[in-house]
């Protein structure tokens, strides 16, 4: 898929991987656990997108507002990203004082790419201690 970019989380079997390079021949390398090195030359087709869940939102720093609404402030843009679970998918709303934009997001990499497009920085991921 051409939606993927370096830094995206993907799944290989039951393992969560972070892409470190994407090659024109549809092969990829992935980061090791502490992101200090890369390894492998894997066919892109063996990776699957990760379904976006409440757990992923929380790991990315979203805060729970109520049973269905999560939000992530983006102070340097004076806006928030709102996530609402609706009919088996997440509706992502970009909200500021002038306009709201809503889009459907099903996969973790889609949320990562949206955040990167808005801020120019990676969405921070909190690993469990």
Long-range contacts (C-beta under 8 A, 24 or more apart in sequence): 1-44, 1-49, 3-109, 3-110, 3-113, 4-44, 4-109, 5-109, 5-113, 5-116, 7-112, 7-116, 7-122, 8-108, 8-109, 8-112, 8-113, 9-50, 9-108, 9-109, 9-112, 9-125, 10-47, 10-48, 10-49, 10-50, 10-109, 11-47, 11-48, 11-49, 11-50, 12-42, 12-46, 12-47, 12-48, 16-50, 17-47, 49-106, 49-107, 49-108, 49-109, 49-110, 50-107, 50-108, 50-109, 51-106, 51-107, 51-108, 52-90, 52-105, 52-106, 52-107, 52-108, 52-110, 52-111, 54-85, 56-108, 56-111, 57-83, 57-90, 59-125, 59-126, 59-127, 60-111, 60-115, 60-123, 60-124, 60-125, 60-126, 61-123, 61-124, 61-126, 74-118, 74-119, 76-119, 77-118, 77-119, 81-114, 81-115, 81-118, 94-118
